[in-house]
Each structure stands twice: as C-alpha cells, then as structure tokens.
Amino acid sequence: MAEFDAYLSDLIAKKELPGAVLHVQHKGSTVFHRSYGGFTDSNHHPHNMKTTTRFDLASLTKVMATLPSVLWLVDNTSVELDHTIQTYIPEFKHSKVTIYQALTHTTGLPADLTPPVQRDEKRDILNEVMNASLIHEPGKNVKYSDLGMILLGKVIEKVSGLPLQTFTGRTLYQPLGLTHTTFHPEEKHQIASTEWYKNHYIQGEVHDEKALHLGGSGSAGLFSTASDVGKFGFYFLYPEKQMVISQVLMRKARNHVAENRGLGFEVWSGKGATLSCGRGWSEGSFGHTGFTGTSLWIDPHEELIVTFLTNVVQYGRKHNMKHIRPYLHSLIHAYFTN
C-alpha cells in the first residue's frame, strides 16, 4: 500500500476526515482512484463514500465555472480581460475595477461581506456586493475575494443571456464530457453532505451562504465528482486535447501573476507562503481549494494532477486540513515523481 493511501485510511480511522475521494493522474493516465470513509445524510443515515460520489466543490467553482466561462467569452465575444465590470454591470459602483483584476483577486474588494451572511436571514446579497467599499486601490494588492468572482458570474450571465448553470452546462461541461458537474444536482441523496445545520446535515444544497442566497454564484455552488474534476484538470494541463476553450488563454491562466496567483488559479512561484500542495511541487504548479475540503492541484513539469475531495466540514469548521493537504500532496508527489 502506498504511503499516501495508508495516510488517508489512518485519517479516517482517527476521525480527522469523515470521508474522501482521491483521484491521481500521471503523464496523461489515471493511476489512482479510491474512496475512503463516508458521510451521514440529511436524514441521519450513514453511507459509504464511493468514487462516484458528488461533492460540494465550494471555491473550486471559481476555476471550474467562472474562469473557463470568462476565457470562452473572451475568445468568442467582444469581452476583453481589461474591460471594466461596470461595462457589463452598470450598477456596480466602482468604475475602474476590471475583469482581469477580479480573476487575479486584485480588485481592492474585501474578501467577504460584513457581517457574514447566515443561511436563514433575508439579505439582498447582490446589492451588497454591488455597493461594497474598496479596501485598497484596484490593481495594487492581492486580496482573495469572493465578491469579485460573484461579479464575474453576473458578467457571464449578462453577456450570454443565460443563467450561469445553463451557460456552463451547454458551453463547457457537455462538450468537455463533464457529465456529473452542475450547480443544482438532482438525486441529492448521492451527494456527500457537508455541515450540521440546526437539526440535520446539509446535503445537495450549497454550503456557502452567499451562493445559497444567490442560487449559485461565480464564487461557489458547483457540485461534481473526483473524476470530473480530474478531467477538468487534464484539459488545463493538456489544452490541446480539447477544442472548447482557447489553448492560448488556458495556458495564460496557468501563469504566475503576483503573490502566488494567476488568472483564477493559485500558482506556486517557489517563493512566499507554502501553498496547500506543499513545497515539493514544481515551480509553476497551479490549482485551487474549496472551503468544504476540496482541492485540485496540477504540476505541469511532472505531468501530475491530484484531485482530493472531502467532506471535512461534516466534523465542523475546526479541522486540520491546512496540515493534511500539504502533507498528503507531498507524499503523492514523491511517490509518482521519484
């Protein structure tokens, strides 16, 4: 048994993770795909995790829905990365903030709304995002922000004339063969539940409160399987293997811009704070994480793609994922590249 496989089994046994699915590709082929543990559904029934289980991807939505949608629009419409968001959403009050800045998290917008959104309150989330104050000048600093991605989701809807779910399904997921990826999945009983809320675990309904109020957003709300997420990663590692999104733009999105960020993706520059893939991954490795316990990491130099989907928040928001992810990814990287 590989060390990383034993490590994950141990995490389940020690109840550091309820369940997980790990999907690994190396040099173009799937070399490992296994499920671990399980979840308790919204009716309090236990289930074993399967390799086909869908997960709430949380912020992986930013790179699996919003980023490729924007790239498609740049390639197929008059949209440009340097266009302002106000060009498409006149109600947005900041005239200098651009699409590029939203993708690189340099809008100057705060990370979140204040106070934090609750599941059962009534708030006009979009209006609050439109009128949020800047905390620094656009283009000057990197500040990870859900708000910029929510705005991009609305830009996509304005330009395409379609809801984000419809646009991504028709334009991206169907032609790319991502058959289990959607914003509003059916058969909710087959989806890994997330956090305990009031008297049940949240299941098949988006965990992120802002996305819940918005019915899904450019920031969160997407559900998928490990194999679909891995396929998406495959196309970003090998853009020439698909014909949906511009290969040039896909390669541009992988490039480092500033402070370990690229266009949508985190990108390891070899400097600064260690990313969740760990320091052993090659410079230029790129990926993203999600609050619910999800991640996708890609090492172009080693042709390694690791999809790690968990439901860690079923155990609550105080967990050890910030240590688990880099340790696991270091074990995997060492196993397949040494």
Beta strands, then each sheet from edge to edge (+ up, - down):
strand 1: 19-26
strand 2: 29-40
strand 3: 46-48
strand 4: 55-56
strand 5: 196-197
strand 6: 200-201
strand 7: 223-224
strand 8: 266-267
strand 9: 286-290
strand 10: 294-299
strand 11: 304-310
sheet 1: 3+ 2- 1+ 11- 10+ 9- 8+
sheet 2: 4+ 7-
sheet 3: 5+ 6-
end
